[in-house]
Amino acid sequence: MQESEMLTGWPGEGAGEERPAGSREKGLNRVLNILEFLHANQRAIGIGELAKGLNAPRSTTYTLVRELVEAGLLEMAGDGNRVYFGKKLYLYGMAYMRGNDLLRRGRQEVDTLSRETGETSELCMLQSGRYTIIHSSPGTRPFRISSATGLQIPLPWTASGRLLLAGLDRSRIEAMVTEDDLVLPDGRKIEIDDFIDDIARARVTGYCVTSGLVDAYTKCLAAPVFSAPGKVEATMCLVVPIDTSEARTGELVALLRERAARLSIS
C-alpha cells in the first residue's frame, strides 16, 4: 500500500477553509512540537504515540502529519503507521550547512582533529537550552566512543556546557538549568553553586575538562569557539578514555584550543 493511500482516510479540514490567525498560530506551534518530539526521540514514532506524547488531539495530529507528509517534510516509515523526518528537511539542513561558514569550517576541523589524534571529536552548540552535538567524527581506537550527531544533553553533564554558558549571569544560568538537569545518569547530583563556579573557572582558563559525568569511562575536553569577542558560539570537544594520562590530556587541550581559536572570529 502506498503512503498516499495510507493518508487518504485521515481526518482533515476543508481545503478551502480559511483559518483564523489564532488557529494558524496554534497549528504552527503544534507542527514545531511534532518536529521537536521526533528530534528528541531520534526514531520513527507511531501517530498515536505522537499524539499522546504531545498531549494533542489525535485527529489534529493526524491532520498535521498528513499535511507534513504531503509537503515532504515528514515520511511514513516501516509499516506506514509510523512517521519520521522527510528528505526535504535533509535538503534544508544541507542548504543551511552550505550557507553557515562556521559550521562548514567546523566540520572540517573536527574531522581533521579526529584523524590527527585518533580520538572522537565533536562540534557542539547551544540549541533549545541543551548542549547539542552538531557534528561528530569517531576516533580510530579499536574500542570506539560513540557520539551521535544531533544528540542533546543537559548542560551540567558536559564540559562544553560550562563554556557555552560562560559570560551569562547567574539568573540566566538558573533559568536555563532545571533540577533534573543537575542529576547525572548515575544519580549523583551537581550542586548549582558548584556548576556556576565551574562556569566561571572555564571562562578564566579558556577550556574545560570533565571526568565521569555522562558515564564512568570517559572524560570530555572542550575549548570555546567565539563569534565575537567574549561571545561563545560553539565548542570543539574531544571525548577520551577516562584513564588518559595528564600529560596526554594537556597535549590534547593545547591542540584543541589552537583549533578552536582558528575557527573563532576575532
N, C-alpha and C positions, 0 to 999 in steps of 0.2 A: 504494500500500500504506500502511495506517495505521501510526502509530508503535507502537501497542499490538501489532499483528501482527508488526512487526519485532522486538519484545522477547520474544514468546511463547516462542520456541525457545531463549532464552538459558539457560545453566546456572543453576540456583537451588537453594536449600536448602528443605527441607520447611517448609511454612507453620507447622506446629505445633511445630517443633523448638525446644527451649529451649537457648540458647547459654550456655556458662559465662561468668562475669563477665570473665575474662581475654580470652575471644574477643570479647565485646561491646566491650571497651575497644580491642582491636586493630582491630575493624571501624570504630569511631568515628574512630580515628586515620587509617584509610585514607580514610574519607569526607572528613575535613578535608584530607587530602593531595590528593584529587581536586579539591576546591574551590580550594585554593591553586594547584594546577598550572594550572587553567583561567584563574584570575585572572592568573597570571604571564604566560601566553601570549596572553591577550586575543583569543582566537579559538576557533571550534569545533574540537574535536580528535577524530580517529578513535579508536575504542576500543583498537585495537592499539597505536597511538602513545601513548595514555594509559597503558596497562599498562606499556609499555616505559619511558616517562618516569618512572614511579613505582617501577620495578623491582618490580612486583607481579605475582602470578599472573594470567594472562589471564582464567581462569574466575571468579576472585574479583572482578576489575574489572568483568566483565560483570554479575555478580550485584548489585554495589553500584550500578552505573549504572542498571540496571533498576529497583531499588528507589527511587532518587532521582528517576528519570523518573516513576514511578508516584505519587510524593509531590508532584510538581510543582516540585521544586527544580532539576531539570535538564530539558532538552528535546532531542529529536533534531533535528539541523539538516541542511539540504541533502538529500542522497540517503538520509538515515536511518541512515547509518553514522558520523555524527559527532555529538558531544554538546556542549552549552553550557549556560549558566545558564538557568533557567526563570523564568517570570513570578512565581512565588511568592517567589523571592529578591528580585525587584524590589519587590514589595509589602512585604516585611520591611524592605528598605532605606528605603522611603518612610516606614514607620512609625517607624524609627529617627530619620530626619531630623526628623519632626514632634515627636518626644519629646526631641530634643537641642537645647537653647536656643542653644548656641554655634554649632553647625552651621547652624541655621536663620538666625540673625542674620549669621553669617559669609558665607553665600551672598549675602545681600542687600548686605552691604558690598562684597564682591568685584565683584558686578555693577555697583554704583554707581560704584566706583572705576574700573572699566574704561570706563564711559561718560564719566566726567569727564576721564580722562587720554588716552583713545584707545589705551591700552596693554593688553597681555594681563595679566590679574590672576588670582591663584590664592590659595586657602586650602589650606595644607599641614599635615600632621600626621605623627607617627611611627607606623608600623604595621609590625609584624614586623621591626623593625630597619632599616627603609628609609624614606627620605623619600617620602611618598605625597601625590599631588595629590588632595585631597578634592573640590574644586570649582574650576572654571576658567571664565573669561569672556574670549573673544577680544577683541582690540583692534579699532580701526576703520581701521588702516593699510591701504593698498592691498596691501602685502605683509605678510600676517598671520603672526605667530609661532605655530606650533602648540603646543598644550599639552593633553594628554589627561587627563581626569579618571580616576583610578584608577591612573595610571602610577606605578610605583615605581622609584626611582633611588638608587644608593648615596649615603650621607650626605656623603662628602667632595666630591662633584661639585657641591654646591649651597650657596648662601648660607643657605638655611633649615636645612640640616643642621648648620651651625655654631651656629645659635641653639637648635635643638631639643636639642642635647647640652650646652648651657650649664648649669652647675651640677653636672654629673656629674664624678666624679673620674677620673683618668687610667686606672685599671684597668678601670672600667666602659666607658669610651670604647673602649679597646683591645679589650675583649671583644665589642663591637658592630660593629667595623670589621675586615673581612678584608683580606688583602694584595691581593686582586683589586679590592676597593672603592677602593683607593688609586690604581689605574691608570685614567687618564682615557680616553675613547673614542679620542683620537688617539695613545695610547701613552705619554704623559707620566705620570710617577709623582709623586704628592704624598707627601712625607715625613711620617710620623706626627707627628713633633715640630712641623712647620710647621702641620699640621692642628690640633693641640691648642693651639698658640699662637693660631691664628685663632679658635678657640672662646672662649678667654679674652678676646681683644680684642673679639669680638662681644658678650660678656656685659657688658663695661665700657661700650661705646659705645651699646648698646641697638639696634643694627641691624647688617646685614652687606651688603656688595656684593661680588660675584664677577664676573669677566670672562673669557669664553672658555674655560670649563671643560667644559661639556657639548658646546658647539660653538664655532666660531670667530666666530660672527656676533652673539651675544647676551651681555648681562650680566644678572645677577639681583640685584634689590634685595629685601631681606627685613626684616621687623620682627616682634618676638615678640608673641604673644597669651598672656596669663597666666591660669591658672585659680585661682591663689593667689599671694600674694607670693613671687617667686623661682621659681615653677614654670611653665615654658613648656609650654603645652598645644598650641599651634599657631603657625603663622606666616602673615602676609599677605605676598604677594610680587607684584612687578611684573617681567615679563620684557621687556626693551627692547633695541633695536639696540645693538651694542657701541660704535658711534660717537656715542651720545647724549652731549651736552656735559656737562661737570662741573656747570655751573650748573643745567641741566635735571635732572640726576641728583640734585643736592642738593634741588631743589624736590620731586621725587617721593619722596625718602626722608623728607622732613619730613611730607608728606601721608600717606605710608604709616604712619609712626609714630603720627600722630594717629588714623588709623582703627583701627589695631591696639590702641591704648590704649582706644579707645571699646568695642572688643569684649571687652577684658580684664575679669576680675573683680578689683576692688581688695581 
